[in-house]
Amino acid sequence: MTLADITALLQRGVDHAPLQGSLKFDCGADGVVVLENNTTSNTDRPANCTIRITLDNLAKLVKGKLNPMTGVVTGKLKVSGDARIALKLGELLKG
């Protein structure tokens, strides 16, 4: 799954469950996905909450094969900034 595929899936999630604030998935050299103002983009910019995750694990997350809480506990994703925004991830991924 490419970053563009993931971005499109996350846009469907934002369309279904609008997000208050901004959330960035930082996949390092593979790029970023930023959710802000109910849109998604791959332009890197500051966000209220940043989730550091590999592209492979982000693909698993959006497909429902990686539980967000399990990801945090196992170190597969790291949350910084306003964690309250990250807690809305479950609703967003249902879209």
Backbone bond lengths (Angstrom), bond angles and torsions (degrees), N, CA, C in turn:
res aa  C-N    CA-C-N  psi(-1)  N-CA   C-N-CA  omega(-1)  CA-C   N-CA-C  phi
1 M - - - 1.452 - - 1.527 107.99 -
2 T 1.313 115.58 130.09 1.465 120.25 -177.98 1.526 110.88 -87.11
3 L 1.320 115.11 167.76 1.460 120.36 176.84 1.533 110.01 -62.11
4 A 1.330 117.17 -36.15 1.472 121.06 178.22 1.529 110.72 -64.49
5 D 1.341 117.83 -40.48 1.469 121.95 177.37 1.525 110.65 -62.14
6 I 1.319 115.76 -44.95 1.465 121.44 -179.67 1.527 110.10 -64.15
7 T 1.327 116.34 -42.30 1.462 121.01 179.33 1.530 110.25 -59.99
8 A 1.325 117.28 -43.02 1.467 121.60 178.81 1.530 111.19 -63.68
9 L 1.317 117.29 -42.17 1.472 120.47 178.40 1.523 110.88 -64.68
10 L 1.321 116.82 -41.32 1.461 119.80 179.17 1.531 111.31 -67.23
11 Q 1.330 117.62 -31.78 1.456 119.89 176.32 1.530 110.09 -63.61
12 R 1.327 117.01 -40.27 1.472 120.01 175.97 1.519 110.70 -61.21
13 G 1.336 116.57 -38.11 1.457 120.60 177.82 1.512 111.86 -65.29
14 V 1.331 117.24 -41.94 1.462 121.60 179.16 1.529 110.17 -67.08
15 D 1.334 116.69 -36.12 1.466 120.38 177.00 1.528 110.51 -62.85
16 H 1.328 116.07 -36.75 1.471 122.44 -178.41 1.530 111.98 -77.71
17 A 1.330 116.63 -41.34 1.471 121.94 -175.91 1.527 108.72 -134.87
18 P 1.338 117.33 87.69 1.468 120.20 -178.91 1.533 112.30 -51.49
19 L 1.292 114.93 143.10 1.463 122.39 -174.96 1.523 110.29 -104.27
20 Q 1.318 116.30 130.29 1.464 121.63 173.80 1.520 107.17 -89.02
21 G 1.328 117.86 121.01 1.452 121.33 -177.68 1.515 110.48 96.02
22 S 1.327 114.87 -168.97 1.462 119.28 -179.01 1.525 109.97 -125.54
23 L 1.321 114.58 146.42 1.458 122.24 -176.81 1.516 108.27 -134.75
24 K 1.329 116.00 131.43 1.465 120.30 178.84 1.523 109.57 -120.33
25 F 1.327 115.62 131.06 1.455 122.18 169.73 1.522 105.84 -98.53
26 D 1.317 116.70 114.47 1.458 122.27 -177.52 1.524 108.42 -102.91
27 C 1.327 115.75 110.33 1.464 121.28 -179.23 1.525 111.21 -102.93
28 G 1.323 116.63 25.47 1.457 121.03 177.91 1.521 111.88 63.36
29 A 1.325 116.76 -130.38 1.466 121.85 -177.09 1.533 112.62 -65.32
30 D 1.337 117.49 -18.52 1.468 120.74 179.83 1.524 112.73 -79.06
31 G 1.335 117.87 -11.49 1.461 120.92 176.63 1.516 113.47 115.37
32 V 1.332 114.17 -172.47 1.464 121.38 -178.39 1.521 109.99 -133.25
33 V 1.331 114.26 158.41 1.456 121.86 167.65 1.515 105.50 -127.19
34 V 1.329 116.29 122.26 1.455 121.33 179.86 1.518 108.64 -113.34
35 L 1.334 115.41 127.69 1.462 122.17 176.67 1.517 106.82 -107.58
36 E 1.327 116.44 120.11 1.460 121.13 -178.18 1.521 108.40 -158.07
37 N 1.335 115.61 139.55 1.463 120.96 179.71 1.530 111.86 53.12
38 N 1.324 115.84 39.41 1.461 123.40 177.46 1.521 113.77 61.00
39 T 1.323 116.38 27.16 1.460 121.65 173.73 1.520 108.64 -132.31
40 T 1.322 115.22 161.26 1.456 120.61 176.51 1.524 108.25 -118.82
41 S 1.324 115.79 149.29 1.460 119.68 175.35 1.520 108.72 -152.90
42 N 1.319 114.46 167.63 1.461 120.47 177.93 1.524 110.97 -110.01
43 T 1.333 115.95 19.35 1.455 121.94 176.94 1.520 108.99 -89.52
44 D 1.316 116.27 121.68 1.459 120.93 -178.21 1.531 110.10 -71.76
45 R 1.313 115.14 127.64 1.464 122.06 175.78 1.523 108.35 -157.55
46 P 1.328 117.54 164.48 1.463 119.92 179.55 1.533 111.21 -62.03
47 A 1.329 115.55 149.80 1.462 121.39 178.71 1.526 109.05 -139.11
48 N 1.342 115.46 160.29 1.462 120.01 178.14 1.527 111.55 -64.88
49 C 1.332 115.88 -33.12 1.465 121.40 -179.20 1.527 108.08 -138.03
50 T 1.313 116.77 134.90 1.460 121.51 178.04 1.518 109.01 -121.11
51 I 1.327 115.08 133.23 1.458 121.52 175.31 1.521 107.18 -114.77
52 R 1.328 115.71 117.61 1.459 120.54 176.95 1.524 107.68 -91.53
53 I 1.339 115.07 125.33 1.455 120.67 -173.20 1.529 108.62 -157.96
54 T 1.330 117.20 149.99 1.462 119.20 175.89 1.525 108.88 -74.58
55 L 1.317 116.09 157.77 1.462 120.57 178.61 1.526 110.40 -60.54
56 D 1.328 117.03 -40.40 1.464 121.47 178.96 1.528 110.86 -61.42
57 N 1.327 117.16 -45.41 1.465 119.67 179.79 1.526 111.76 -70.64
58 L 1.336 118.09 -31.40 1.460 120.17 175.75 1.522 110.19 -65.64
59 A 1.328 117.11 -39.44 1.464 120.83 175.97 1.530 110.10 -60.85
60 K 1.324 117.02 -43.28 1.468 120.83 177.86 1.528 110.50 -63.56
61 L 1.324 116.92 -39.36 1.457 121.73 -179.21 1.532 110.60 -62.44
62 V 1.331 117.56 -48.35 1.464 119.45 -177.27 1.524 112.48 -72.46
63 K 1.333 117.49 -22.95 1.473 120.94 176.59 1.525 112.01 -83.79
64 G 1.345 117.11 -6.87 1.460 120.28 -178.93 1.513 113.55 85.10
65 K 1.322 117.81 12.87 1.462 121.26 -179.02 1.529 112.48 -95.31
66 L 1.348 116.57 -3.93 1.465 121.90 175.59 1.520 107.53 -133.55
67 N 1.320 115.84 116.78 1.461 121.68 177.38 1.524 108.29 -73.22
68 P 1.350 118.08 132.50 1.465 119.55 -178.75 1.525 114.00 -56.23
69 M 1.316 117.49 -42.94 1.469 120.02 -179.41 1.524 110.99 -66.77
70 T 1.317 116.94 -40.93 1.460 120.74 176.83 1.519 109.99 -62.68
71 G 1.331 116.63 -39.47 1.455 121.31 178.27 1.507 112.49 -59.64
72 V 1.335 116.62 -40.50 1.471 120.91 178.66 1.520 109.91 -67.51
73 V 1.322 116.46 -47.52 1.467 121.11 -176.44 1.530 111.43 -63.31
74 T 1.335 117.11 -37.74 1.462 120.58 -177.89 1.525 113.07 -87.65
75 G 1.334 116.70 -2.54 1.455 120.36 178.63 1.514 114.31 80.86
76 K 1.331 117.85 11.17 1.462 120.58 179.23 1.522 111.74 -76.89
77 L 1.332 115.91 -18.52 1.457 119.96 172.47 1.508 108.67 -143.11
78 K 1.327 114.46 144.31 1.465 121.17 -177.98 1.522 107.96 -123.16
79 V 1.321 115.95 129.67 1.456 122.22 -176.81 1.521 109.27 -105.42
80 S 1.333 116.06 132.68 1.457 120.71 172.95 1.521 108.49 -134.07
81 G 1.309 116.10 153.67 1.465 120.61 -177.77 1.515 110.70 91.74
82 D 1.309 117.08 -147.75 1.464 123.78 -175.81 1.529 110.65 -75.86
83 A 1.325 116.34 97.02 1.461 121.45 -176.54 1.527 112.57 -65.44
84 R 1.325 118.12 -19.69 1.470 119.93 178.24 1.521 110.86 -61.13
85 I 1.315 116.79 -33.10 1.466 120.10 177.78 1.524 109.99 -68.05
86 A 1.319 117.01 -40.71 1.466 120.96 178.62 1.527 111.22 -62.34
87 L 1.330 117.35 -30.63 1.461 120.35 179.77 1.530 112.00 -66.31
88 K 1.316 118.01 -19.52 1.468 122.08 178.15 1.524 111.69 -82.43
89 L 1.313 117.00 -1.91 1.452 121.74 -176.21 1.525 112.94 -58.93
90 G 1.319 116.95 -38.10 1.468 120.19 -179.87 1.518 112.42 -57.65
91 E 1.338 117.39 -45.85 1.457 121.79 178.08 1.516 111.08 -64.23
92 L 1.304 116.13 -41.39 1.461 122.11 -178.74 1.526 111.15 -62.63
93 L 1.312 116.88 -39.61 1.466 120.85 -176.49 1.522 112.80 -76.99
94 K 1.324 118.53 -12.35 1.464 121.20 177.42 1.517 111.97 -74.87
95 G 1.351 116.59 -19.22 1.462 121.97 -178.29 1.467 110.69 -63.65
